[in-house]
Amino acid sequence: MPESTVISDALEGLRVGDVPDLDFSTLVGLVNEPNMPSGGGRTIRRVIDMARLRPGVRVLEVGSNTGYTSIEFASWIDGEVVGVDVNPVSTAFATEKAARHGLDNVRFDVADGTDLPYRDGTFDLVYCSNVTSFMTDHRGARDEYYRVLAPRGVLAAVPIYYASPPPDDLRRRVGAAIGVDLPVTDQDYWRDLFSDDGSTLIDQETYAYVRQSPESIAAYVRSVLDQPHLARLDARVLDAVGRRLAYFYELFDENLGYARYDILMYRRGHPNPERVLHQSRAVR
């Protein structure tokens, strides 16, 4: 089925009464919200620098959604990028965006991150943002990431975690918004999760979030709604979508006040895995 048909069918079936029940991932797929990783394109460019990607590399993004990250990778590297996501509407948007920008070194597949349709050792870099949090079996997903990772390849993970415990009610509301019973995880949880007997943590950077004003959230919602493909929506549906997006963004902004994220880089089969005795830090 052509991608434009997939998108048209999904939008034409949307009704006002459906919108309040949509979780964030579903709504993002319908409206083509960029759904960028924590830190946006700067995070992807940092991963490229940290991974020392060589010409001809093969990159896999697990949880590509509407394509922002995979397209960012493809626009910077000399290599092949594959984005994989369970949502066919999001994947259709991603495919159309890549074609619109003339990027022929990226493609998007519909598949589950816990059951990847690729041979062992296919990719030089496997990247996952916070998608693993949405999966029921975190360790099973981790094992799949490593299965498709090439010898001396790099697993780059950018998980979100709580630096301080959030209120229970907030955590429950965020869980309902993303359609997952959100666990309270910390930095050590994700460091340990992505560790593997055959891999070495070669780099780690920690970032805090900057809280957003109501005005900046409202402006962002308007920018999402002001896309040509949404002009076909009934005004009442579009208004409901805007209110739902604003609810999500305000909720997530409050939640991220308790959170941080890391860039974690693990190298498989690294020849120098020894612990460093005298640690150092950059001086600014």
Contacts in CASP RR format, 6 or more apart in sequence:
PFRMAT RR
TARGET T0000
AUTHOR 0000-0000-0000
METHOD contacts of the structure
MODEL  1
MPESTVISDALEGLRVGDVPDLDFSTLVGLVNEPNMPSGGGRTIRRVIDM
ARLRPGVRVLEVGSNTGYTSIEFASWIDGEVVGVDVNPVSTAFATEKAAR
HGLDNVRFDVADGTDLPYRDGTFDLVYCSNVTSFMTDHRGARDEYYRVLA
PRGVLAAVPIYYASPPPDDLRRRVGAAIGVDLPVTDQDYWRDLFSDDGST
LIDQETYAYVRQSPESIAAYVRSVLDQPHLARLDARVLDAVGRRLAYFYE
LFDENLGYARYDILMYRRGHPNPERVLHQSRAVR
3 92 0 8 1.000
3 93 0 8 1.000
3 95 0 8 1.000
3 96 0 8 1.000
4 92 0 8 1.000
4 96 0 8 1.000
6 88 0 8 1.000
6 89 0 8 1.000
6 92 0 8 1.000
7 89 0 8 1.000
7 92 0 8 1.000
7 93 0 8 1.000
7 96 0 8 1.000
7 229 0 8 1.000
10 30 0 8 1.000
10 89 0 8 1.000
11 30 0 8 1.000
11 229 0 8 1.000
11 230 0 8 1.000
11 232 0 8 1.000
11 233 0 8 1.000
12 232 0 8 1.000
14 30 0 8 1.000
14 233 0 8 1.000
14 237 0 8 1.000
15 237 0 8 1.000
16 234 0 8 1.000
16 236 0 8 1.000
16 237 0 8 1.000
16 240 0 8 1.000
17 240 0 8 1.000
19 27 0 8 1.000
19 237 0 8 1.000
19 240 0 8 1.000
19 241 0 8 1.000
19 243 0 8 1.000
19 244 0 8 1.000
20 240 0 8 1.000
20 244 0 8 1.000
22 30 0 8 1.000
22 244 0 8 1.000
23 176 0 8 1.000
23 177 0 8 1.000
23 178 0 8 1.000
23 179 0 8 1.000
24 177 0 8 1.000
24 178 0 8 1.000
24 179 0 8 1.000
24 248 0 8 1.000
25 65 0 8 1.000
25 87 0 8 1.000
25 134 0 8 1.000
25 178 0 8 1.000
25 179 0 8 1.000
26 87 0 8 1.000
27 33 0 8 1.000
27 241 0 8 1.000
27 244 0 8 1.000
27 245 0 8 1.000
27 248 0 8 1.000
28 35 0 8 1.000
28 65 0 8 1.000
28 66 0 8 1.000
28 90 0 8 1.000
29 35 0 8 1.000
29 65 0 8 1.000
29 66 0 8 1.000
29 87 0 8 1.000
29 89 0 8 1.000
29 90 0 8 1.000
29 93 0 8 1.000
30 89 0 8 1.000
30 241 0 8 1.000
31 224 0 8 1.000
31 225 0 8 1.000
31 227 0 8 1.000
31 230 0 8 1.000
31 241 0 8 1.000
31 245 0 8 1.000
32 66 0 8 1.000
32 93 0 8 1.000
32 224 0 8 1.000
32 227 0 8 1.000
32 229 0 8 1.000
33 66 0 8 1.000
33 224 0 8 1.000
33 245 0 8 1.000
34 66 0 8 1.000
34 68 0 8 1.000
35 65 0 8 1.000
35 66 0 8 1.000
35 67 0 8 1.000
35 68 0 8 1.000
35 90 0 8 1.000
36 68 0 8 1.000
36 69 0 8 1.000
37 43 0 8 1.000
37 44 0 8 1.000
37 68 0 8 1.000
37 69 0 8 1.000
37 129 0 8 1.000
37 130 0 8 1.000
37 158 0 8 1.000
38 129 0 8 1.000
38 130 0 8 1.000
38 158 0 8 1.000
38 160 0 8 1.000
38 207 0 8 1.000
38 209 0 8 1.000
38 261 0 8 1.000
39 207 0 8 1.000
39 261 0 8 1.000
40 68 0 8 1.000
41 68 0 8 1.000
41 69 0 8 1.000
41 72 0 8 1.000
43 158 0 8 1.000
43 263 0 8 1.000
44 69 0 8 1.000
44 72 0 8 1.000
44 73 0 8 1.000
44 76 0 8 1.000
45 72 0 8 1.000
45 76 0 8 1.000
46 205 0 8 1.000
46 263 0 8 1.000
47 125 0 8 1.000
47 127 0 8 1.000
47 156 0 8 1.000
47 158 0 8 1.000
47 263 0 8 1.000
47 265 0 8 1.000
48 73 0 8 1.000
48 76 0 8 1.000
48 77 0 8 1.000
50 156 0 8 1.000
50 203 0 8 1.000
50 263 0 8 1.000
50 265 0 8 1.000
51 125 0 8 1.000
51 154 0 8 1.000
51 156 0 8 1.000
51 265 0 8 1.000
53 59 0 8 1.000
53 77 0 8 1.000
53 124 0 8 1.000
53 125 0 8 1.000
54 124 0 8 1.000
55 78 0 8 1.000
55 79 0 8 1.000
56 78 0 8 1.000
56 79 0 8 1.000
56 80 0 8 1.000
57 77 0 8 1.000
57 78 0 8 1.000
57 79 0 8 1.000
57 80 0 8 1.000
57 124 0 8 1.000
57 125 0 8 1.000
58 79 0 8 1.000
58 80 0 8 1.000
58 82 0 8 1.000
58 122 0 8 1.000
58 123 0 8 1.000
58 124 0 8 1.000
58 125 0 8 1.000
58 150 0 8 1.000
59 70 0 8 1.000
59 73 0 8 1.000
59 77 0 8 1.000
59 79 0 8 1.000
59 80 0 8 1.000
59 81 0 8 1.000
59 82 0 8 1.000
59 123 0 8 1.000
59 124 0 8 1.000
59 125 0 8 1.000
59 126 0 8 1.000
59 127 0 8 1.000
60 81 0 8 1.000
60 82 0 8 1.000
60 83 0 8 1.000
60 84 0 8 1.000
60 116 0 8 1.000
60 118 0 8 1.000
60 122 0 8 1.000
60 123 0 8 1.000
60 125 0 8 1.000
60 126 0 8 1.000
60 127 0 8 1.000
60 148 0 8 1.000
61 69 0 8 1.000
61 70 0 8 1.000
61 73 0 8 1.000
61 81 0 8 1.000
61 82 0 8 1.000
61 83 0 8 1.000
61 84 0 8 1.000
61 127 0 8 1.000
61 128 0 8 1.000
62 83 0 8 1.000
62 84 0 8 1.000
62 113 0 8 1.000
62 116 0 8 1.000
62 126 0 8 1.000
62 127 0 8 1.000
62 128 0 8 1.000
62 131 0 8 1.000
62 132 0 8 1.000
62 141 0 8 1.000
62 145 0 8 1.000
63 83 0 8 1.000
63 84 0 8 1.000
63 85 0 8 1.000
63 86 0 8 1.000
63 113 0 8 1.000
63 128 0 8 1.000
63 129 0 8 1.000
63 131 0 8 1.000
64 70 0 8 1.000
64 83 0 8 1.000
64 84 0 8 1.000
64 85 0 8 1.000
64 90 0 8 1.000
64 91 0 8 1.000
64 94 0 8 1.000
64 108 0 8 1.000
65 85 0 8 1.000
65 87 0 8 1.000
65 90 0 8 1.000
65 94 0 8 1.000
66 90 0 8 1.000
66 93 0 8 1.000
66 94 0 8 1.000
66 97 0 8 1.000
67 83 0 8 1.000
67 90 0 8 1.000
67 93 0 8 1.000
67 94 0 8 1.000
67 97 0 8 1.000
67 98 0 8 1.000
67 108 0 8 1.000
69 127 0 8 1.000
69 129 0 8 1.000
70 81 0 8 1.000
70 82 0 8 1.000
70 83 0 8 1.000
70 94 0 8 1.000
70 98 0 8 1.000
70 106 0 8 1.000
70 108 0 8 1.000
71 94 0 8 1.000
71 97 0 8 1.000
71 98 0 8 1.000
71 101 0 8 1.000
71 103 0 8 1.000
71 106 0 8 1.000
73 81 0 8 1.000
73 106 0 8 1.000
73 127 0 8 1.000
74 81 0 8 1.000
74 98 0 8 1.000
74 103 0 8 1.000
74 105 0 8 1.000
74 106 0 8 1.000
75 101 0 8 1.000
75 103 0 8 1.000
77 105 0 8 1.000
79 105 0 8 1.000
80 105 0 8 1.000
80 106 0 8 1.000
81 105 0 8 1.000
81 106 0 8 1.000
81 107 0 8 1.000
82 106 0 8 1.000
82 107 0 8 1.000
82 108 0 8 1.000
82 109 0 8 1.000
82 118 0 8 1.000
82 123 0 8 1.000
83 94 0 8 1.000
83 106 0 8 1.000
83 107 0 8 1.000
83 108 0 8 1.000
83 109 0 8 1.000
84 108 0 8 1.000
84 109 0 8 1.000
84 110 0 8 1.000
84 111 0 8 1.000
84 113 0 8 1.000
84 116 0 8 1.000
85 91 0 8 1.000
85 94 0 8 1.000
85 108 0 8 1.000
85 109 0 8 1.000
85 110 0 8 1.000
85 111 0 8 1.000
86 110 0 8 1.000
86 111 0 8 1.000
86 112 0 8 1.000
86 113 0 8 1.000
87 110 0 8 1.000
88 110 0 8 1.000
91 108 0 8 1.000
91 109 0 8 1.000
91 110 0 8 1.000
94 108 0 8 1.000
95 107 0 8 1.000
95 108 0 8 1.000
98 106 0 8 1.000
98 107 0 8 1.000
98 108 0 8 1.000
109 117 0 8 1.000
111 117 0 8 1.000
113 131 0 8 1.000
113 135 0 8 1.000
113 141 0 8 1.000
113 144 0 8 1.000
114 135 0 8 1.000
114 137 0 8 1.000
114 140 0 8 1.000
114 141 0 8 1.000
114 144 0 8 1.000
115 144 0 8 1.000
116 144 0 8 1.000
116 147 0 8 1.000
116 148 0 8 1.000
118 148 0 8 1.000
119 148 0 8 1.000
120 147 0 8 1.000
120 148 0 8 1.000
121 147 0 8 1.000
121 148 0 8 1.000
121 149 0 8 1.000
121 150 0 8 1.000
121 151 0 8 1.000
122 148 0 8 1.000
122 150 0 8 1.000
123 148 0 8 1.000
123 149 0 8 1.000
123 150 0 8 1.000
123 153 0 8 1.000
124 150 0 8 1.000
124 153 0 8 1.000
124 154 0 8 1.000
125 153 0 8 1.000
125 154 0 8 1.000
125 155 0 8 1.000
125 156 0 8 1.000
126 145 0 8 1.000
126 146 0 8 1.000
126 148 0 8 1.000
126 149 0 8 1.000
126 154 0 8 1.000
126 155 0 8 1.000
126 156 0 8 1.000
127 156 0 8 1.000
127 157 0 8 1.000
127 158 0 8 1.000
128 145 0 8 1.000
128 155 0 8 1.000
128 156 0 8 1.000
128 157 0 8 1.000
128 158 0 8 1.000
129 158 0 8 1.000
129 159 0 8 1.000
130 158 0 8 1.000
130 159 0 8 1.000
130 160 0 8 1.000
130 261 0 8 1.000
132 138 0 8 1.000
132 141 0 8 1.000
132 142 0 8 1.000
132 157 0 8 1.000
132 159 0 8 1.000
132 193 0 8 1.000
133 159 0 8 1.000
133 160 0 8 1.000
133 180 0 8 1.000
133 182 0 8 1.000
133 183 0 8 1.000
133 185 0 8 1.000
134 178 0 8 1.000
134 179 0 8 1.000
134 180 0 8 1.000
135 141 0 8 1.000
138 193 0 8 1.000
139 193 0 8 1.000
142 193 0 8 1.000
142 194 0 8 1.000
142 196 0 8 1.000
145 155 0 8 1.000
146 155 0 8 1.000
146 196 0 8 1.000
146 199 0 8 1.000
146 268 0 8 1.000
149 155 0 8 1.000
149 268 0 8 1.000
150 268 0 8 1.000
151 268 0 8 1.000
151 269 0 8 1.000
152 267 0 8 1.000
152 268 0 8 1.000
152 269 0 8 1.000
152 270 0 8 1.000
153 267 0 8 1.000
153 268 0 8 1.000
153 269 0 8 1.000
154 202 0 8 1.000
154 265 0 8 1.000
154 266 0 8 1.000
154 267 0 8 1.000
154 268 0 8 1.000
155 194 0 8 1.000
155 199 0 8 1.000
155 265 0 8 1.000
155 266 0 8 1.000
155 267 0 8 1.000
155 268 0 8 1.000
156 263 0 8 1.000
156 264 0 8 1.000
156 265 0 8 1.000
156 266 0 8 1.000
157 190 0 8 1.000
157 194 0 8 1.000
157 262 0 8 1.000
157 263 0 8 1.000
157 264 0 8 1.000
157 266 0 8 1.000
158 261 0 8 1.000
158 262 0 8 1.000
158 263 0 8 1.000
158 264 0 8 1.000
159 185 0 8 1.000
159 190 0 8 1.000
159 194 0 8 1.000
159 261 0 8 1.000
159 262 0 8 1.000
159 264 0 8 1.000
160 256 0 8 1.000
160 259 0 8 1.000
160 260 0 8 1.000
160 261 0 8 1.000
161 185 0 8 1.000
161 186 0 8 1.000
161 187 0 8 1.000
161 189 0 8 1.000
161 190 0 8 1.000
161 259 0 8 1.000
161 260 0 8 1.000
161 261 0 8 1.000
161 262 0 8 1.000
162 184 0 8 1.000
162 185 0 8 1.000
162 186 0 8 1.000
162 258 0 8 1.000
162 259 0 8 1.000
163 186 0 8 1.000
163 187 0 8 1.000
163 208 0 8 1.000
163 258 0 8 1.000
163 259 0 8 1.000
163 260 0 8 1.000
164 258 0 8 1.000
165 184 0 8 1.000
165 258 0 8 1.000
166 174 0 8 1.000
166 184 0 8 1.000
166 255 0 8 1.000
166 258 0 8 1.000
166 259 0 8 1.000
170 251 0 8 1.000
170 254 0 8 1.000
170 255 0 8 1.000
170 258 0 8 1.000
171 182 0 8 1.000
171 184 0 8 1.000
171 255 0 8 1.000
172 182 0 8 1.000
173 251 0 8 1.000
174 182 0 8 1.000
174 251 0 8 1.000
174 252 0 8 1.000
174 255 0 8 1.000
175 181 0 8 1.000
175 182 0 8 1.000
177 247 0 8 1.000
177 248 0 8 1.000
177 251 0 8 1.000
177 252 0 8 1.000
187 206 0 8 1.000
187 260 0 8 1.000
187 262 0 8 1.000
190 262 0 8 1.000
190 264 0 8 1.000
191 201 0 8 1.000
191 204 0 8 1.000
191 262 0 8 1.000
191 264 0 8 1.000
194 264 0 8 1.000
194 266 0 8 1.000
195 201 0 8 1.000
195 266 0 8 1.000
196 266 0 8 1.000
196 268 0 8 1.000
198 268 0 8 1.000
198 269 0 8 1.000
199 266 0 8 1.000
199 267 0 8 1.000
199 268 0 8 1.000
199 269 0 8 1.000
199 270 0 8 1.000
200 266 0 8 1.000
200 267 0 8 1.000
200 269 0 8 1.000
200 270 0 8 1.000
200 273 0 8 1.000
201 264 0 8 1.000
201 265 0 8 1.000
201 266 0 8 1.000
202 265 0 8 1.000
202 266 0 8 1.000
202 267 0 8 1.000
202 270 0 8 1.000
203 263 0 8 1.000
203 264 0 8 1.000
203 265 0 8 1.000
204 262 0 8 1.000
204 263 0 8 1.000
204 264 0 8 1.000
204 265 0 8 1.000
205 262 0 8 1.000
205 263 0 8 1.000
206 260 0 8 1.000
206 261 0 8 1.000
206 262 0 8 1.000
207 260 0 8 1.000
207 261 0 8 1.000
207 262 0 8 1.000
207 263 0 8 1.000
208 260 0 8 1.000
209 256 0 8 1.000
209 257 0 8 1.000
209 259 0 8 1.000
209 260 0 8 1.000
209 261 0 8 1.000
211 253 0 8 1.000
211 256 0 8 1.000
211 257 0 8 1.000
212 249 0 8 1.000
212 253 0 8 1.000
214 250 0 8 1.000
217 246 0 8 1.000
217 249 0 8 1.000
217 250 0 8 1.000
217 253 0 8 1.000
218 246 0 8 1.000
220 249 0 8 1.000
221 242 0 8 1.000
221 245 0 8 1.000
221 246 0 8 1.000
221 249 0 8 1.000
224 242 0 8 1.000
224 245 0 8 1.000
225 238 0 8 1.000
225 241 0 8 1.000
225 242 0 8 1.000
225 245 0 8 1.000
230 238 0 8 1.000
230 241 0 8 1.000
233 241 0 8 1.000
END
